[in-house]
Amino acid sequence: MTQCFHCGLPADGNITAKIDDHPQLFCCEACRLVALTISEGGLSSYYRFRDELAEKPRALNNDFLGYDLPEVQLDFVHRDADNLAVARLSIQGISCAACAWLIEKHLGEQRGVSQVRVNATTRRCTLRWNPETAPLSTLLNEIQRIGYQPLPDRLESNQQQRKAERHQAFMRLGVAGIGMMQVGMVAVALYSGDHYGIEQNWQSFLRWVSLVIATPVVFFSAAPFFLSAARALRAKHLNMDVPVSLAIGLAYTASAFATLTETGDVYFDSVSMFTFFLLLGRFLEMRARHSSAFASENLRQLLPLTVTRMDEAGSKVSVPLNALRPGDQVWVNAGDMIPADGVLTNAQASVDESILTGESLPQIKKRGDSLCAGTLNRESALQMHVVQTGANTQLAAIEQLVEQAALQKPRQIAFADLIAGRFVAAVLVLSVIVAFVWWHIEPERALWVVLSVLVVTCPCALSLATPAALTAGLNRARQLGVLVSGPQVMESLARLTHVVFDKTGTLTEGHLRLLGTVSPGAGAQTGEAESLSIIAALEQYAQHPIADVFRAFDRGLVATDVSVSEGEGVCGCVNGTHYRFGRPEFAAPGVAYPDEDAQVLWQLLAAETEADGQAIPLRWIMLGDCLRESAINAVTELGELNRNVTLLSGDRYSVVADVAKAAGIADWAGEARPADKLHWLNQQQAQGARVLMVGDGINDVPVLSAADISMAMGSATRLAQSKADGILLNGNLTAIPAIIVLSARVQKIIRQNLTWALVYNLVALPAAATGILPPWLAAIGMSASSLVVVLNAMRT
């Protein structure tokens, strides 16, 4: 039957069109119009380079005019620095890289379009255009004209698609699992009957039972393999699903034939088992991919859904975040995220900017200082004047860097697919030759000899060689304290040349700790334990990072008349004495610092005298962010593995220099913002470097996305973890060199498995082709070969 030139469905002989001066048949007018649009636009190269057939076009959508409304565009369109509109679209119907190329070329030629980028893997499109020249509805219609369905890229639709995909995969896996167990029980009876003797009618009955159970496994559970193989064959390409489909399809067909004719052997148990384990591996990969995408789809999820806006009279009203506009006055409570970029209007505030800058200490902001969306208001409520909202904030700029980095991320090459594809092609040719020879020698044995060849050379071991070793490697990585997002990470770790660390929360602990205390050396003094107890009493009602340090030193002392001076310190009475604790200028004005160490945050405990209220220094407190205990060993071991180690941080130069020296890192850079880190990474990759990035905060997300491999700390933000390829669960940095060594071992085992699978096939093939090896013994050999591969993988 003739296929439609565009989508591959059965064609209607009355629907034709000339494409590149050659008449072509189509299944419907929609496919014909799409093909003519592509051809007349000078884009017919699409049909030469696509590796999958296009989907059948849907009916034209007449509702795109609604997307021209500004209110509708709020969720997925923003303006850039050049005042051009940028839309984030989800495009249905993309099946290969040629589809992405076609959309980019066609839209790029439309009036008003400045830039089009399509990610074929995620099916997302970033469209940059001048809305005064061309409305969005016109461009969406152009996408639909060439056979694709554009939709706004919204979180809800993406989640619904993932939910449907997860449900379908679970159903297929469940059917295969149940079928495997049931057919396995029947197979035990058949094998026992072959050994001890079984009546023909009972054997026939059990075979029919196996056929009934295995049929839904093959036609429902294994359907994705057959569909993928069919698309690959139509595109004249052999992927791993082609040999998998041949293994399942041929074994099932031969078994069904043997059941119908009551001759030969059946392999329904092997079919069901093979299908189940392949589906299980793909299901686990899908879960990891969905988990990774959950928090990374939109950085602006960090912002609150509602904000408190103030009117001219000072009244407060709760409004949706989307209703916020530049010029509004906003009230932000302590502990809440700042919802937009703006300027502080009250006296001062303490703001945690670590997600943007990597700076571990809260920053004291004065009236008129700038505030950034996504940062955390730490101590007390603040008021701000909104300057930028939504897509124009600094947080949104980082989101755009993430999207750009995702488009540049290197693809992994499926080496096993390449081997399997060529091997299967050779086996198919050989099977035809064997069939031809045996048809002339002994026609009644031709089918079973060919079946023996196909079974014994079934690429089960070949297809299991890589995933079995990778799965064992992933389990071993988990034991080392590293949660790896997918098997492709194991394929790349051994080839890394550079390891890049962030500072705050990565090489360092990421939170304030008590480093020690110092006696002032004159005046009234208290012991260290007593001083810490007094401070704990003063800070017990405060909510800021410094107060958290002293929770463990609470000895039951009660502070009264406590007063907190925002960004300065706290004062109050303990056991009848009035104490002041905080910045030295607050606790005892005019006192000299004991040391101007840039890494240390000095705080002072002082007591007021009853006579004149003069503050007497009692104890200096040193606070700071400590280097992780494992950092030095990790850097040393990476050096022994001949990996280059670099420290990139947004913190101050002096702090970064001290941390780099303490950790033994010679190559470092300070005050590096997200764009700086991404630029440095791109430069290294342009020179052929393969980079592992280890980070902790949202400021690391763009470079985590662009790095060849990325890892986040177990204490990192959810977003940083979602963009990373691995997570250090216990924060032990020595797991990094350990997993690099593990990756090299996994690669070695993969090569061993592939070698064994190929050698086995080359040895067993002559025996099968000459008729020495019957089908049942070929099946045992196939299973034994797969078992050897799995056992070898377990040595990882």
Stockholm file with secondary structure:
# STOCKHOLM 1.0

chainA/1-796         MTQCFHCGLPADGNITAKIDDHPQLFCCEACRLVALTISEGGLSSYYRFRDELAEKPRALNNDFLGYDLPEVQLDFVHRDADNLAVARLSIQGISCAACAWLIEKHLGEQRGVSQVRVNATTRRCTLRWNPETAPLSTLLNEIQRIGYQPLPDRLESNQQQRKAERHQAFMRLGVAGIGMMQVGMVAVALYSGDHYGIEQNWQSFLRWVSLVIATPVVFFSAAPFFLSAARALRAKHLNMDVPVSLAIGLAYTASAFATLTETGDVYFDSVSMFTFFLLLGRFLEMRARHSSAFASENLRQLLPLTVTRMDEAGSKVSVPLNALRPGDQVWVNAGDMIPADGVLTNAQASVDESILTGESLPQIKKRGDSLCAGTLNRESALQMHVVQTGANTQLAAIEQLVEQAALQKPRQIAFADLIAGRFVAAVLVLSVIVAFVWWHIEPERALWVVLSVLVVTCPCALSLATPAALTAGLNRARQLGVLVSGPQVMESLARLTHVVFDKTGTLTEGHLRLLGTVSPGAGAQTGEAESLSIIAALEQYAQHPIADVFRAFDRGLVATDVSVSEGEGVCGCVNGTHYRFGRPEFAAPGVAYPDEDAQVLWQLLAAETEADGQAIPLRWIMLGDCLRESAINAVTELGELNRNVTLLSGDRYSVVADVAKAAGIADWAGEARPADKLHWLNQQQAQGARVLMVGDGINDVPVLSAADISMAMGSATRLAQSKADGILLNGNLTAIPAIIVLSARVQKIIRQNLTWALVYNLVALPAAATGILPPWLAAIGMSASSLVVVLNAMRT
#=GR chainA/1-796 SS CCBCTTTCSBCEEEEEEEETTEEEEESSHHHHHHHHHHHHTTCTTHHHHCSSCCCCCCCCCCCGGGGGSHHHHTTTEEECTTSCEEEEEEEETCCSHHHHHHHHHHHHTSTTEEEEEEETTTTEEEEEECTTTSCHHHHHHHHHHTTCEEEECCHHHHHHHHHHHHHHHHHHHHHHHHHHHHHHHHHHHHHHHHHHCCCHHHHHHHHHHHHHHHHHIIIIITHHHHHHHHHHHHTTCCCTHHHHHHHHHHHHHHHHHHHHHTCSCCCHHHHHHHHHHHHHHHHHHHHHHHHHHHTTSCGGGGSCSEEEEECTTCCEEEEEGGGCCTTCEEEECTTCBCCSEEEECSSEEEEECHHHHCCCSCEEEETTCEECTTCEECSSCEEEEEEECGGGSHHHHHHHHHHHHHHHCCCCCCHHHHHHHHHHHHHHHHHHHHHHHHHHHCHHHHHHHHHHHHHHTCTHHHHHHHHHHHHHHHHHHHHTTEEESCHHHHHHGGGCCEEEECIIIIIBCSSCEEEEEECCSSSSCCCHHHHHHHHHHHHTTCCSHHHHHTGGGCCSCCEEEEEEETTTEEEEEETTEEEEEESHHHHSTTCCCSCCCTTCEEEEEEEECTTTCCEEEEEEEEEECCBCTTHHHHHHHHHHTTCEEEEECSSCHHHHHHHHHHHTCCEEECSCCHHHHHHHHHHHHHTTCCEEEEECSGGGHHHHHHSSEEEEETTSCHHHHHHCSEEETTCCTTHHHHHHHHHHHHHHHHHHHHHHHHHHHHHHHHHHHTTCSCHHHHHHHHHHHHHHHHHHHTTC
#=GC SS_cons         CCBCTTTCSBCEEEEEEEETTEEEEESSHHHHHHHHHHHHTTCTTHHHHCSSCCCCCCCCCCCGGGGGSHHHHTTTEEECTTSCEEEEEEEETCCSHHHHHHHHHHHHTSTTEEEEEEETTTTEEEEEECTTTSCHHHHHHHHHHTTCEEEECCHHHHHHHHHHHHHHHHHHHHHHHHHHHHHHHHHHHHHHHHHHCCCHHHHHHHHHHHHHHHHHIIIIITHHHHHHHHHHHHTTCCCTHHHHHHHHHHHHHHHHHHHHHTCSCCCHHHHHHHHHHHHHHHHHHHHHHHHHHHTTSCGGGGSCSEEEEECTTCCEEEEEGGGCCTTCEEEECTTCBCCSEEEECSSEEEEECHHHHCCCSCEEEETTCEECTTCEECSSCEEEEEEECGGGSHHHHHHHHHHHHHHHCCCCCCHHHHHHHHHHHHHHHHHHHHHHHHHHHCHHHHHHHHHHHHHHTCTHHHHHHHHHHHHHHHHHHHHTTEEESCHHHHHHGGGCCEEEECIIIIIBCSSCEEEEEECCSSSSCCCHHHHHHHHHHHHTTCCSHHHHHTGGGCCSCCEEEEEEETTTEEEEEETTEEEEEESHHHHSTTCCCSCCCTTCEEEEEEEECTTTCCEEEEEEEEEECCBCTTHHHHHHHHHHTTCEEEEECSSCHHHHHHHHHHHTCCEEECSCCHHHHHHHHHHHHHTTCCEEEEECSGGGHHHHHHSSEEEEETTSCHHHHHHCSEEETTCCTTHHHHHHHHHHHHHHHHHHHHHHHHHHHHHHHHHHHTTCSCHHHHHHHHHHHHHHHHHHHTTC
//
